[in-house]
């Protein structure tokens, strides 16, 4: 790869994890483009797990790394830009 060329990434699935991964990769500045592919024509897909406000988010997982990721995610979801989307 040429020294000034940034790699491109394709993410399959525009749900919670796919969209969050795309945002994180774009914010890093290390990628030239990030493309998300999803089967739905409009998002969120009505049958997707991410399309329901009745989810339980917790930090008490057996895996400490997963617990830390949940703690960070909850902190992010409590930011003003997610108002009306995330309910604690």
PDB file with SEQRES, HELIX, SHEET and CRYST1 records, atoms N, CA, C and O in Angstrom:
SEQRES   1 A   88  UNK UNK UNK UNK UNK UNK UNK UNK UNK UNK UNK UNK UNK          
SEQRES   2 A   88  UNK UNK UNK UNK UNK UNK UNK UNK UNK UNK UNK UNK UNK          
SEQRES   3 A   88  UNK UNK UNK UNK UNK UNK UNK UNK UNK UNK UNK UNK UNK          
SEQRES   4 A   88  UNK UNK UNK UNK UNK UNK UNK UNK UNK UNK UNK UNK UNK          
SEQRES   5 A   88  UNK UNK UNK UNK UNK UNK UNK UNK UNK UNK UNK UNK UNK          
SEQRES   6 A   88  UNK UNK UNK UNK UNK UNK UNK UNK UNK UNK UNK UNK UNK          
SEQRES   7 A   88  UNK UNK UNK UNK UNK UNK UNK UNK UNK UNK                      
HELIX    1 AA1 UNK A   16  UNK A   28  1                                  13    
HELIX    2 AA2 UNK A   49  UNK A   51  5                                   3    
HELIX    3 AA3 UNK A   64  UNK A   77  1                                  14    
HELIX    4 AA4 UNK A   80  UNK A   82  5                                   3    
SHEET    1 AA1 2 UNK A   7  UNK A  12  0                                        
SHEET    2 AA1 2 UNK A  31  UNK A  37  1                                        
CRYST1    1.000    1.000    1.000  90.00  90.00  90.00 P 1           1          
ATOM      1  N   UNK A   1       0.844  -1.169   0.000  1.00  0.00           N  
ATOM      2  CA  UNK A   1       0.000   0.000   0.000  1.00  0.00           C  
ATOM      3  C   UNK A   1       0.898   1.243   0.000  1.00  0.00           C  
ATOM      4  O   UNK A   1       1.843   1.315   0.785  1.00  0.00           O  
ATOM      5  N   UNK A   2       0.616   2.223  -0.869  1.00  0.00           N  
ATOM      6  CA  UNK A   2       1.421   3.450  -0.881  1.00  0.00           C  
ATOM      7  C   UNK A   2       1.386   4.137   0.479  1.00  0.00           C  
ATOM      8  O   UNK A   2       0.389   4.020   1.192  1.00  0.00           O  
ATOM      9  N   UNK A   3       2.449   4.853   0.861  1.00  0.00           N  
ATOM     10  CA  UNK A   3       2.536   5.440   2.199  1.00  0.00           C  
ATOM     11  C   UNK A   3       1.421   6.433   2.529  1.00  0.00           C  
ATOM     12  O   UNK A   3       1.040   6.542   3.694  1.00  0.00           O  
ATOM     13  N   UNK A   4       0.885   7.161   1.545  1.00  0.00           N  
ATOM     14  CA  UNK A   4      -0.157   8.144   1.819  1.00  0.00           C  
ATOM     15  C   UNK A   4      -1.561   7.604   1.617  1.00  0.00           C  
ATOM     16  O   UNK A   4      -2.534   8.341   1.777  1.00  0.00           O  
ATOM     17  N   UNK A   5      -1.682   6.348   1.274  1.00  0.00           N  
ATOM     18  CA  UNK A   5      -2.991   5.750   1.010  1.00  0.00           C  
ATOM     19  C   UNK A   5      -3.575   5.174   2.300  1.00  0.00           C  
ATOM     20  O   UNK A   5      -2.922   4.403   3.003  1.00  0.00           O  
ATOM     21  N   UNK A   6      -4.800   5.558   2.593  1.00  0.00           N  
ATOM     22  CA  UNK A   6      -5.480   5.019   3.773  1.00  0.00           C  
ATOM     23  C   UNK A   6      -6.392   3.882   3.320  1.00  0.00           C  
ATOM     24  O   UNK A   6      -7.059   4.008   2.293  1.00  0.00           O  
ATOM     25  N   UNK A   7      -6.438   2.772   4.065  1.00  0.00           N  
ATOM     26  CA  UNK A   7      -7.269   1.642   3.656  1.00  0.00           C  
ATOM     27  C   UNK A   7      -8.761   1.975   3.746  1.00  0.00           C  
ATOM     28  O   UNK A   7      -9.179   2.852   4.502  1.00  0.00           O  
ATOM     29  N   UNK A   8      -9.534   1.257   2.959  1.00  0.00           N  
ATOM     30  CA  UNK A   8     -10.989   1.351   2.992  1.00  0.00           C  
ATOM     31  C   UNK A   8     -11.532   0.166   3.775  1.00  0.00           C  
ATOM     32  O   UNK A   8     -10.915  -0.899   3.818  1.00  0.00           O  
ATOM     33  N   UNK A   9     -12.690   0.359   4.394  1.00  0.00           N  
ATOM     34  CA  UNK A   9     -13.304  -0.690   5.203  1.00  0.00           C  
ATOM     35  C   UNK A   9     -14.753  -0.849   4.779  1.00  0.00           C  
ATOM     36  O   UNK A   9     -15.431   0.142   4.506  1.00  0.00           O  
ATOM     37  N   UNK A  10     -15.237  -2.092   4.720  1.00  0.00           N  
ATOM     38  CA  UNK A  10     -16.652  -2.378   4.499  1.00  0.00           C  
ATOM     39  C   UNK A  10     -17.168  -3.083   5.744  1.00  0.00           C  
ATOM     40  O   UNK A  10     -16.585  -4.065   6.204  1.00  0.00           O  
ATOM     41  N   UNK A  11     -18.260  -2.573   6.279  1.00  0.00           N  
ATOM     42  CA  UNK A  11     -18.897  -3.159   7.457  1.00  0.00           C  
ATOM     43  C   UNK A  11     -20.241  -3.727   7.013  1.00  0.00           C  
ATOM     44  O   UNK A  11     -21.031  -3.028   6.378  1.00  0.00           O  
ATOM     45  N   UNK A  12     -20.501  -4.977   7.339  1.00  0.00           N  
ATOM     46  CA  UNK A  12     -21.775  -5.607   6.995  1.00  0.00           C  
ATOM     47  C   UNK A  12     -22.679  -5.526   8.212  1.00  0.00           C  
ATOM     48  O   UNK A  12     -22.405  -6.132   9.248  1.00  0.00           O  
ATOM     49  N   UNK A  13     -23.760  -4.770   8.074  1.00  0.00           N  
ATOM     50  CA  UNK A  13     -24.731  -4.607   9.148  1.00  0.00           C  
ATOM     51  C   UNK A  13     -24.669  -3.214   9.745  1.00  0.00           C  
ATOM     52  O   UNK A  13     -23.634  -2.794  10.263  1.00  0.00           O  
ATOM     53  N   UNK A  14     -25.790  -2.497   9.668  1.00  0.00           N  
ATOM     54  CA  UNK A  14     -25.847  -1.118  10.160  1.00  0.00           C  
ATOM     55  C   UNK A  14     -26.572  -1.021  11.493  1.00  0.00           C  
ATOM     56  O   UNK A  14     -27.167   0.008  11.814  1.00  0.00           O  
ATOM     57  N   UNK A  15     -26.516  -2.093  12.261  1.00  0.00           N  
ATOM     58  CA  UNK A  15     -27.127  -2.067  13.590  1.00  0.00           C  
ATOM     59  C   UNK A  15     -26.236  -1.345  14.585  1.00  0.00           C  
ATOM     60  O   UNK A  15     -25.352  -0.576  14.204  1.00  0.00           O  
ATOM     61  N   UNK A  16     -26.477  -1.598  15.857  1.00  0.00           N  
ATOM     62  CA  UNK A  16     -25.731  -0.924  16.929  1.00  0.00           C  
ATOM     63  C   UNK A  16     -24.223  -1.080  16.768  1.00  0.00           C  
ATOM     64  O   UNK A  16     -23.486  -0.094  16.797  1.00  0.00           O  
ATOM     65  N   UNK A  17     -23.772  -2.306  16.599  1.00  0.00           N  
ATOM     66  CA  UNK A  17     -22.331  -2.545  16.533  1.00  0.00           C  
ATOM     67  C   UNK A  17     -21.729  -2.070  15.211  1.00  0.00           C  
ATOM     68  O   UNK A  17     -20.636  -1.504  15.201  1.00  0.00           O  
ATOM     69  N   UNK A  18     -22.424  -2.293  14.099  1.00  0.00           N  
ATOM     70  CA  UNK A  18     -21.907  -1.852  12.809  1.00  0.00           C  
ATOM     71  C   UNK A  18     -21.787  -0.345  12.729  1.00  0.00           C  
ATOM     72  O   UNK A  18     -20.760   0.177  12.294  1.00  0.00           O  
ATOM     73  N   UNK A  19     -22.832   0.361  13.148  1.00  0.00           N  
ATOM     74  CA  UNK A  19     -22.808   1.825  13.101  1.00  0.00           C  
ATOM     75  C   UNK A  19     -21.771   2.391  14.063  1.00  0.00           C  
ATOM     76  O   UNK A  19     -21.052   3.329  13.719  1.00  0.00           O  
ATOM     77  N   UNK A  20     -21.689   1.829  15.262  1.00  0.00           N  
ATOM     78  CA  UNK A  20     -20.707   2.304  16.239  1.00  0.00           C  
ATOM     79  C   UNK A  20     -19.285   2.059  15.751  1.00  0.00           C  
ATOM     80  O   UNK A  20     -18.404   2.900  15.935  1.00  0.00           O  
ATOM     81  N   UNK A  21     -19.066   0.912  15.132  1.00  0.00           N  
ATOM     82  CA  UNK A  21     -17.741   0.612  14.588  1.00  0.00           C  
ATOM     83  C   UNK A  21     -17.385   1.595  13.480  1.00  0.00           C  
ATOM     84  O   UNK A  21     -16.258   2.088  13.423  1.00  0.00           O  
ATOM     85  N   UNK A  22     -18.339   1.881  12.602  1.00  0.00           N  
ATOM     86  CA  UNK A  22     -18.084   2.841  11.518  1.00  0.00           C  
ATOM     87  C   UNK A  22     -17.729   4.209  12.085  1.00  0.00           C  
ATOM     88  O   UNK A  22     -16.775   4.839  11.629  1.00  0.00           O  
ATOM     89  N   UNK A  23     -18.478   4.669  13.065  1.00  0.00           N  
ATOM     90  CA  UNK A  23     -18.185   5.979  13.682  1.00  0.00           C  
ATOM     91  C   UNK A  23     -16.792   5.993  14.288  1.00  0.00           C  
ATOM     92  O   UNK A  23     -16.043   6.954  14.116  1.00  0.00           O  
ATOM     93  N   UNK A  24     -16.452   4.940  14.989  1.00  0.00           N  
ATOM     94  CA  UNK A  24     -15.148   4.859  15.639  1.00  0.00           C  
ATOM     95  C   UNK A  24     -14.012   4.865  14.610  1.00  0.00           C  
ATOM     96  O   UNK A  24     -13.009   5.557  14.786  1.00  0.00           O  
ATOM     97  N   UNK A  25     -14.177   4.099  13.549  1.00  0.00           N  
ATOM     98  CA  UNK A  25     -13.142   4.058  12.508  1.00  0.00           C  
ATOM     99  C   UNK A  25     -12.989   5.410  11.829  1.00  0.00           C  
ATOM    100  O   UNK A  25     -11.868   5.849  11.572  1.00  0.00           O  
ATOM    101  N   UNK A  26     -14.100   6.075  11.534  1.00  0.00           N  
ATOM    102  CA  UNK A  26     -14.024   7.392  10.894  1.00  0.00           C  
ATOM    103  C   UNK A  26     -13.372   8.421  11.807  1.00  0.00           C  
ATOM    104  O   UNK A  26     -12.570   9.238  11.353  1.00  0.00           O  
ATOM    105  N   UNK A  27     -13.710   8.386  13.082  1.00  0.00           N  
ATOM    106  CA  UNK A  27     -13.121   9.333  14.037  1.00  0.00           C  
ATOM    107  C   UNK A  27     -11.620   9.116  14.190  1.00  0.00           C  
ATOM    108  O   UNK A  27     -10.884  10.054  14.495  1.00  0.00           O  
ATOM    109  N   UNK A  28     -11.163   7.881  13.980  1.00  0.00           N  
ATOM    110  CA  UNK A  28      -9.735   7.592  14.151  1.00  0.00           C  
ATOM    111  C   UNK A  28      -8.880   8.287  13.099  1.00  0.00           C  
ATOM    112  O   UNK A  28      -7.704   8.561  13.340  1.00  0.00           O  
ATOM    113  N   UNK A  29      -9.460   8.576  11.931  1.00  0.00           N  
ATOM    114  CA  UNK A  29      -8.704   9.210  10.861  1.00  0.00           C  
ATOM    115  C   UNK A  29      -7.747   8.290  10.131  1.00  0.00           C  
ATOM    116  O   UNK A  29      -6.992   8.746   9.271  1.00  0.00           O  
ATOM    117  N   UNK A  30      -7.760   7.014  10.450  1.00  0.00           N  
ATOM    118  CA  UNK A  30      -6.808   6.082   9.841  1.00  0.00           C  
ATOM    119  C   UNK A  30      -7.340   5.405   8.581  1.00  0.00           C  
ATOM    120  O   UNK A  30      -6.621   4.644   7.933  1.00  0.00           O  
ATOM    121  N   UNK A  31      -8.606   5.680   8.231  1.00  0.00           N  
ATOM    122  CA  UNK A  31      -9.223   4.993   7.097  1.00  0.00           C  
ATOM    123  C   UNK A  31      -9.685   6.004   6.058  1.00  0.00           C  
ATOM    124  O   UNK A  31     -10.209   7.063   6.402  1.00  0.00           O  
ATOM    125  N   UNK A  32      -9.487   5.671   4.783  1.00  0.00           N  
ATOM    126  CA  UNK A  32      -9.887   6.555   3.702  1.00  0.00           C  
ATOM    127  C   UNK A  32     -11.385   6.599   3.528  1.00  0.00           C  
ATOM    128  O   UNK A  32     -11.954   7.658   3.267  1.00  0.00           O  
ATOM    129  N   UNK A  33     -12.023   5.463   3.669  1.00  0.00           N  
ATOM    130  CA  UNK A  33     -13.477   5.417   3.580  1.00  0.00           C  
ATOM    131  C   UNK A  33     -13.987   4.244   4.401  1.00  0.00           C  
ATOM    132  O   UNK A  33     -13.306   3.234   4.577  1.00  0.00           O  
ATOM    133  N   UNK A  34     -15.205   4.410   4.896  1.00  0.00           N  
ATOM    134  CA  UNK A  34     -15.885   3.350   5.636  1.00  0.00           C  
ATOM    135  C   UNK A  34     -17.272   3.222   5.025  1.00  0.00           C  
ATOM    136  O   UNK A  34     -18.038   4.185   5.013  1.00  0.00           O  
ATOM    137  N   UNK A  35     -17.599   2.042   4.519  1.00  0.00           N  
ATOM    138  CA  UNK A  35     -18.886   1.784   3.890  1.00  0.00           C  
ATOM    139  C   UNK A  35     -19.647   0.770   4.733  1.00  0.00           C  
ATOM    140  O   UNK A  35     -19.098  -0.251   5.146  1.00  0.00           O  
ATOM    141  N   UNK A  36     -20.915   1.069   4.982  1.00  0.00           N  
ATOM    142  CA  UNK A  36     -21.766   0.136   5.728  1.00  0.00           C  
ATOM    143  C   UNK A  36     -22.786  -0.455   4.760  1.00  0.00           C  
ATOM    144  O   UNK A  36     -23.474   0.279   4.050  1.00  0.00           O  
ATOM    145  N   UNK A  37     -22.881  -1.781   4.733  1.00  0.00           N  
ATOM    146  CA  UNK A  37     -23.884  -2.483   3.932  1.00  0.00           C  
ATOM    147  C   UNK A  37     -24.919  -3.091   4.867  1.00  0.00           C  
ATOM    148  O   UNK A  37     -24.573  -3.681   5.890  1.00  0.00           O  
ATOM    149  N   UNK A  38     -26.187  -2.944   4.511  1.00  0.00           N  
ATOM    150  CA  UNK A  38     -27.254  -3.531   5.312  1.00  0.00           C  
ATOM    151  C   UNK A  38     -28.362  -3.992   4.376  1.00  0.00           C  
ATOM    152  O   UNK A  38     -28.564  -3.406   3.313  1.00  0.00           O  
ATOM    153  N   UNK A  39     -29.073  -5.032   4.766  1.00  0.00           N  
ATOM    154  CA  UNK A  39     -30.141  -5.563   3.929  1.00  0.00           C  
ATOM    155  C   UNK A  39     -31.369  -4.663   3.914  1.00  0.00           C  
ATOM    156  O   UNK A  39     -32.167  -4.724   2.978  1.00  0.00           O  
ATOM    157  N   UNK A  40     -31.528  -3.836   4.930  1.00  0.00           N  
ATOM    158  CA  UNK A  40     -32.703  -2.976   5.028  1.00  0.00           C  
ATOM    159  C   UNK A  40     -32.599  -1.803   4.058  1.00  0.00           C  
ATOM    160  O   UNK A  40     -31.512  -1.272   3.832  1.00  0.00           O  
ATOM    161  N   UNK A  41     -33.729  -1.402   3.490  1.00  0.00           N  
ATOM    162  CA  UNK A  41     -33.740  -0.240   2.606  1.00  0.00           C  
ATOM    163  C   UNK A  41     -33.836   1.051   3.409  1.00  0.00           C  
ATOM    164  O   UNK A  41     -33.354   2.094   2.968  1.00  0.00           O  
ATOM    165  N   UNK A  42     -34.454   0.988   4.584  1.00  0.00           N  
ATOM    166  CA  UNK A  42     -34.501   2.133   5.492  1.00  0.00           C  
ATOM    167  C   UNK A  42     -34.024   1.660   6.859  1.00  0.00           C  
ATOM    168  O   UNK A  42     -34.247   0.515   7.254  1.00  0.00           O  
ATOM    169  N   UNK A  43     -33.375   2.551   7.558  1.00  0.00           N  
ATOM    170  CA  UNK A  43     -32.817   2.202   8.867  1.00  0.00           C  
ATOM    171  C   UNK A  43     -33.506   3.002   9.950  1.00  0.00           C  
ATOM    172  O   UNK A  43     -33.887   4.151   9.726  1.00  0.00           O  
ATOM    173  N   UNK A  44     -33.670   2.417  11.112  1.00  0.00           N  
ATOM    174  CA  UNK A  44     -33.280   1.047  11.452  1.00  0.00           C  
ATOM    175  C   UNK A  44     -34.247   0.036  10.858  1.00  0.00           C  
ATOM    176  O   UNK A  44     -35.424   0.333  10.653  1.00  0.00           O  
ATOM    177  N   UNK A  45     -33.742  -1.156  10.584  1.00  0.00           N  
ATOM    178  CA  UNK A  45     -34.596  -2.240  10.101  1.00  0.00           C  
ATOM    179  C   UNK A  45     -35.612  -2.570  11.204  1.00  0.00           C  
ATOM    180  O   UNK A  45     -35.241  -2.752  12.363  1.00  0.00           O  
ATOM    181  N   UNK A  46     -36.859  -2.643  10.843  1.00  0.00           N  
ATOM    182  CA  UNK A  46     -37.907  -2.809  11.850  1.00  0.00           C  
ATOM    183  C   UNK A  46     -37.803  -4.119  12.630  1.00  0.00           C  
ATOM    184  O   UNK A  46     -38.314  -4.208  13.746  1.00  0.00           O  
ATOM    185  N   UNK A  47     -37.159  -5.126  12.068  1.00  0.00           N  
ATOM    186  CA  UNK A  47     -37.025  -6.389  12.786  1.00  0.00           C  
ATOM    187  C   UNK A  47     -35.652  -6.547  13.443  1.00  0.00           C  
ATOM    188  O   UNK A  47     -35.323  -7.622  13.945  1.00  0.00           O  
ATOM    189  N   UNK A  48     -34.857  -5.484  13.440  1.00  0.00           N  
ATOM    190  CA  UNK A  48     -33.519  -5.548  14.045  1.00  0.00           C  
ATOM    191  C   UNK A  48     -33.601  -5.431  15.565  1.00  0.00           C  
ATOM    192  O   UNK A  48     -34.488  -4.767  16.101  1.00  0.00           O  
ATOM    193  N   UNK A  49     -32.685  -6.070  16.236  1.00  0.00           N  
ATOM    194  CA  UNK A  49     -32.638  -5.987  17.695  1.00  0.00           C  
ATOM    195  C   UNK A  49     -32.425  -4.552  18.156  1.00  0.00           C  
ATOM    196  O   UNK A  49     -32.870  -4.175  19.240  1.00  0.00           O  
ATOM    197  N   UNK A  50     -31.754  -3.755  17.347  1.00  0.00           N  
ATOM    198  CA  UNK A  50     -31.465  -2.374  17.723  1.00  0.00           C  
ATOM    199  C   UNK A  50     -32.670  -1.449  17.551  1.00  0.00           C  
ATOM    200  O   UNK A  50     -32.580  -0.259  17.852  1.00  0.00           O  
ATOM    201  N   UNK A  51     -33.779  -1.972  17.079  1.00  0.00           N  
ATOM    202  CA  UNK A  51     -34.961  -1.150  16.811  1.00  0.00           C  
ATOM    203  C   UNK A  51     -35.975  -1.241  17.952  1.00  0.00           C  
ATOM    204  O   UNK A  51     -37.170  -1.062  17.715  1.00  0.00           O  
ATOM    205  N   UNK A  52     -35.551  -1.502  19.132  1.00  0.00           N  
ATOM    206  CA  UNK A  52     -36.459  -1.684  20.253  1.00  0.00           C  
ATOM    207  C   UNK A  52     -35.909  -0.935  21.455  1.00  0.00           C  
ATOM    208  O   UNK A  52     -34.752  -1.133  21.823  1.00  0.00           O  
ATOM    209  N   UNK A  53     -36.714  -0.078  22.074  1.00  0.00           N  
ATOM    210  CA  UNK A  53     -36.221   0.677  23.231  1.00  0.00           C  
ATOM    211  C   UNK A  53     -36.297  -0.133  24.519  1.00  0.00           C  
ATOM    212  O   UNK A  53     -35.957   0.384  25.584  1.00  0.00           O  
ATOM    213  N   UNK A  54     -36.725  -1.366  24.453  1.00  0.00           N  
ATOM    214  CA  UNK A  54     -36.871  -2.185  25.654  1.00  0.00           C  
ATOM    215  C   UNK A  54     -35.664  -3.076  25.908  1.00  0.00           C  
ATOM    216  O   UNK A  54     -35.813  -4.204  26.379  1.00  0.00           O  
ATOM    217  N   UNK A  55     -34.499  -2.590  25.608  1.00  0.00           N  
ATOM    218  CA  UNK A  55     -33.278  -3.359  25.851  1.00  0.00           C  
ATOM    219  C   UNK A  55     -32.752  -3.098  27.261  1.00  0.00           C  
ATOM    220  O   UNK A  55     -32.932  -2.015  27.818  1.00  0.00           O  
ATOM    221  N   UNK A  56     -32.115  -4.086  27.807  1.00  0.00           N  
ATOM    222  CA  UNK A  56     -31.472  -3.932  29.101  1.00  0.00           C  
ATOM    223  C   UNK A  56     -29.972  -3.831  28.858  1.00  0.00           C  
ATOM    224  O   UNK A  56     -29.367  -4.736  28.283  1.00  0.00           O  
ATOM    225  N   UNK A  57     -29.384  -2.741  29.294  1.00  0.00           N  
ATOM    226  CA  UNK A  57     -27.939  -2.565  29.172  1.00  0.00           C  
ATOM    227  C   UNK A  57     -27.393  -2.568  30.589  1.00  0.00           C  
ATOM    228  O   UNK A  57     -27.879  -1.847  31.459  1.00  0.00           O  
ATOM    229  N   UNK A  58     -26.401  -3.370  30.802  1.00  0.00           N  
ATOM    230  CA  UNK A  58     -25.834  -3.508  32.150  1.00  0.00           C  
ATOM    231  C   UNK A  58     -24.332  -3.619  32.049  1.00  0.00           C  
ATOM    232  O   UNK A  58     -23.791  -3.828  30.963  1.00  0.00           O  
ATOM    233  N   UNK A  59     -23.656  -3.480  33.172  1.00  0.00           N  
ATOM    234  CA  UNK A  59     -22.204  -3.671  33.135  1.00  0.00           C  
ATOM    235  C   UNK A  59     -21.753  -4.946  33.829  1.00  0.00           C  
ATOM    236  O   UNK A  59     -20.564  -5.262  33.787  1.00  0.00           O  
ATOM    237  N   UNK A  60     -22.632  -5.679  34.453  1.00  0.00           N  
ATOM    238  CA  UNK A  60     -22.203  -6.822  35.274  1.00  0.00           C  
ATOM    239  C   UNK A  60     -22.059  -8.118  34.464  1.00  0.00           C  
ATOM    240  O   UNK A  60     -22.763  -9.099  34.704  1.00  0.00           O  
ATOM    241  N   UNK A  61     -21.140  -8.096  33.509  1.00  0.00           N  
ATOM    242  CA  UNK A  61     -20.822  -9.273  32.715  1.00  0.00           C  
ATOM    243  C   UNK A  61     -19.637  -9.996  33.343  1.00  0.00           C  
ATOM    244  O   UNK A  61     -18.843  -9.394  34.065  1.00  0.00           O  
ATOM    245  N   UNK A  62     -19.526 -11.272  33.068  1.00  0.00           N  
ATOM    246  CA  UNK A  62     -18.417 -12.056  33.611  1.00  0.00           C  
ATOM    247  C   UNK A  62     -17.073 -11.604  33.029  1.00  0.00           C  
ATOM    248  O   UNK A  62     -16.049 -11.637  33.712  1.00  0.00           O  
ATOM    249  N   UNK A  63     -17.090 -11.190  31.781  1.00  0.00           N  
ATOM    250  CA  UNK A  63     -15.867 -10.751  31.112  1.00  0.00           C  
ATOM    251  C   UNK A  63     -15.626  -9.269  31.434  1.00  0.00           C  
ATOM    252  O   UNK A  63     -16.425  -8.421  31.039  1.00  0.00           O  
ATOM    253  N   UNK A  64     -14.540  -8.947  32.142  1.00  0.00           N  
ATOM    254  CA  UNK A  64     -14.271  -7.556  32.517  1.00  0.00           C  
ATOM    255  C   UNK A  64     -14.172  -6.609  31.316  1.00  0.00           C  
ATOM    256  O   UNK A  64     -14.587  -5.453  31.407  1.00  0.00           O  
ATOM    257  N   UNK A  65     -13.628  -7.086  30.197  1.00  0.00           N  
ATOM    258  CA  UNK A  65     -13.513  -6.226  29.026  1.00  0.00           C  
ATOM    259  C   UNK A  65     -14.903  -5.868  28.487  1.00  0.00           C  
ATOM    260  O   UNK A  65     -15.134  -4.726  28.090  1.00  0.00           O  
ATOM    261  N   UNK A  66     -15.828  -6.835  28.470  1.00  0.00           N  
ATOM    262  CA  UNK A  66     -17.184  -6.573  27.991  1.00  0.00           C  
ATOM    263  C   UNK A  66     -17.897  -5.607  28.933  1.00  0.00           C  
ATOM    264  O   UNK A  66     -18.641  -4.735  28.483  1.00  0.00           O  
ATOM    265  N   UNK A  67     -17.677  -5.756  30.222  1.00  0.00           N  
ATOM    266  CA  UNK A  67     -18.259  -4.827  31.203  1.00  0.00           C  
ATOM    267  C   UNK A  67     -17.762  -3.412  30.977  1.00  0.00           C  
ATOM    268  O   UNK A  67     -18.542  -2.462  31.049  1.00  0.00           O  
ATOM    269  N   UNK A  68     -16.475  -3.260  30.706  1.00  0.00           N  
ATOM    270  CA  UNK A  68     -15.909  -1.946  30.454  1.00  0.00           C  
ATOM    271  C   UNK A  68     -16.475  -1.335  29.179  1.00  0.00           C  
ATOM    272  O   UNK A  68     -16.763  -0.139  29.138  1.00  0.00           O  
ATOM    273  N   UNK A  69     -16.637  -2.151  28.134  1.00  0.00           N  
ATOM    274  CA  UNK A  69     -17.238  -1.656  26.897  1.00  0.00           C  
ATOM    275  C   UNK A  69     -18.675  -1.186  27.134  1.00  0.00           C  
ATOM    276  O   UNK A  69     -19.087  -0.162  26.590  1.00  0.00           O  
ATOM    277  N   UNK A  70     -19.433  -1.919  27.933  1.00  0.00           N  
ATOM    278  CA  UNK A  70     -20.811  -1.519  28.257  1.00  0.00           C  
ATOM    279  C   UNK A  70     -20.814  -0.209  29.035  1.00  0.00           C  
ATOM    280  O   UNK A  70     -21.654   0.655  28.783  1.00  0.00           O  
ATOM    281  N   UNK A  71     -19.895  -0.051  29.967  1.00  0.00           N  
ATOM    282  CA  UNK A  71     -19.817   1.187  30.749  1.00  0.00           C  
ATOM    283  C   UNK A  71     -19.515   2.378  29.837  1.00  0.00           C  
ATOM    284  O   UNK A  71     -20.124   3.440  29.969  1.00  0.00           O  
ATOM    285  N   UNK A  72     -18.578   2.193  28.920  1.00  0.00           N  
ATOM    286  CA  UNK A  72     -18.229   3.249  27.978  1.00  0.00           C  
ATOM    287  C   UNK A  72     -19.422   3.564  27.068  1.00  0.00           C  
ATOM    288  O   UNK A  72     -19.724   4.730  26.811  1.00  0.00           O  
ATOM    289  N   UNK A  73     -20.090   2.523  26.590  1.00  0.00           N  
ATOM    290  CA  UNK A  73     -21.245   2.715  25.701  1.00  0.00           C  
ATOM    291  C   UNK A  73     -22.348   3.498  26.395  1.00  0.00           C  
ATOM    292  O   UNK A  73     -22.923   4.409  25.799  1.00  0.00           O  
ATOM    293  N   UNK A  74     -22.650   3.164  27.632  1.00  0.00           N  
ATOM    294  CA  UNK A  74     -23.691   3.876  28.366  1.00  0.00           C  
ATOM    295  C   UNK A  74     -23.310   5.345  28.534  1.00  0.00           C  
ATOM    296  O   UNK A  74     -24.160   6.227  28.417  1.00  0.00           O  
ATOM    297  N   UNK A  75     -22.047   5.603  28.806  1.00  0.00           N  
ATOM    298  CA  UNK A  75     -21.583   6.984  28.892  1.00  0.00           C  
ATOM    299  C   UNK A  75     -21.779   7.738  27.583  1.00  0.00           C  
ATOM    300  O   UNK A  75     -22.177   8.903  27.585  1.00  0.00           O  
ATOM    301  N   UNK A  76     -21.500   7.072  26.472  1.00  0.00           N  
ATOM    302  CA  UNK A  76     -21.691   7.693  25.158  1.00  0.00           C  
ATOM    303  C   UNK A  76     -23.174   7.919  24.868  1.00  0.00           C  
ATOM    304  O   UNK A  76     -23.559   8.976  24.369  1.00  0.00           O  
ATOM    305  N   UNK A  77     -24.004   6.923  25.184  1.00  0.00           N  
ATOM    306  CA  UNK A  77     -25.440   7.036  24.894  1.00  0.00           C  
ATOM    307  C   UNK A  77     -26.123   8.111  25.739  1.00  0.00           C  
ATOM    308  O   UNK A  77     -27.193   8.595  25.370  1.00  0.00           O  
ATOM    309  N   UNK A  78     -25.530   8.483  26.848  1.00  0.00           N  
ATOM    310  CA  UNK A  78     -26.106   9.530  27.688  1.00  0.00           C  
ATOM    311  C   UNK A  78     -25.755  10.933  27.199  1.00  0.00           C  
ATOM    312  O   UNK A  78     -26.162  11.916  27.818  1.00  0.00           O  
ATOM    313  N   UNK A  79     -25.020  11.043  26.116  1.00  0.00           N  
ATOM    314  CA  UNK A  79     -24.668  12.356  25.567  1.00  0.00           C  
ATOM    315  C   UNK A  79     -25.902  12.986  24.893  1.00  0.00           C  
ATOM    316  O   UNK A  79     -26.790  12.270  24.429  1.00  0.00           O  
ATOM    317  N   UNK A  80     -25.950  14.309  24.843  1.00  0.00           N  
ATOM    318  CA  UNK A  80     -27.122  15.011  24.305  1.00  0.00           C  
ATOM    319  C   UNK A  80     -27.541  14.588  22.896  1.00  0.00           C  
ATOM    320  O   UNK A  80     -28.732  14.597  22.586  1.00  0.00           O  
ATOM    321  N   UNK A  81     -26.588  14.217  22.039  1.00  0.00           N  
ATOM    322  CA  UNK A  81     -26.944  13.871  20.661  1.00  0.00           C  
ATOM    323  C   UNK A  81     -27.793  12.606  20.554  1.00  0.00           C  
ATOM    324  O   UNK A  81     -28.378  12.347  19.502  1.00  0.00           O  
ATOM    325  N   UNK A  82     -27.870  11.814  21.624  1.00  0.00           N  
ATOM    326  CA  UNK A  82     -28.673  10.600  21.632  1.00  0.00           C  
ATOM    327  C   UNK A  82     -30.000  10.773  22.362  1.00  0.00           C  
ATOM    328  O   UNK A  82     -30.754   9.811  22.511  1.00  0.00           O  
ATOM    329  N   UNK A  83     -30.291  11.989  22.816  1.00  0.00           N  
ATOM    330  CA  UNK A  83     -31.536  12.229  23.545  1.00  0.00           C  
ATOM    331  C   UNK A  83     -32.727  11.788  22.684  1.00  0.00           C  
ATOM    332  O   UNK A  83     -32.812  12.121  21.502  1.00  0.00           O  
ATOM    333  N   UNK A  84     -33.625  11.048  23.290  1.00  0.00           N  
ATOM    334  CA  UNK A  84     -34.783  10.533  22.570  1.00  0.00           C  
ATOM    335  C   UNK A  84     -34.547   9.199  21.904  1.00  0.00           C  
ATOM    336  O   UNK A  84     -35.483   8.582  21.394  1.00  0.00           O  
ATOM    337  N   UNK A  85     -33.300   8.743  21.903  1.00  0.00           N  
ATOM    338  CA  UNK A  85     -32.952   7.457  21.307  1.00  0.00           C  
ATOM    339  C   UNK A  85     -32.578   6.440  22.372  1.00  0.00           C  
ATOM    340  O   UNK A  85     -32.960   5.272  22.294  1.00  0.00           O  
ATOM    341  N   UNK A  86     -31.827   6.897  23.371  1.00  0.00           N  
ATOM    342  CA  UNK A  86     -31.391   6.015  24.467  1.00  0.00           C  
ATOM    343  C   UNK A  86     -32.084   6.439  25.747  1.00  0.00           C  
ATOM    344  O   UNK A  86     -32.102   7.619  26.096  1.00  0.00           O  
ATOM    345  N   UNK A  87     -32.647   5.478  26.434  1.00  0.00           N  
ATOM    346  CA  UNK A  87     -33.327   5.731  27.714  1.00  0.00           C  
ATOM    347  C   UNK A  87     -32.691   4.869  28.777  1.00  0.00           C  
ATOM    348  O   UNK A  87     -32.658   3.645  28.645  1.00  0.00           O  
ATOM    349  N   UNK A  88     -32.189   5.481  29.821  1.00  0.00           N  
ATOM    350  CA  UNK A  88     -31.548   4.704  30.872  1.00  0.00           C  
ATOM    351  C   UNK A  88     -32.581   4.249  31.882  1.00  0.00           C  
ATOM    352  O   UNK A  88     -32.239   3.575  32.854  1.00  0.00           O  
TER     353      UNK A  88                                                      
END                                                                             
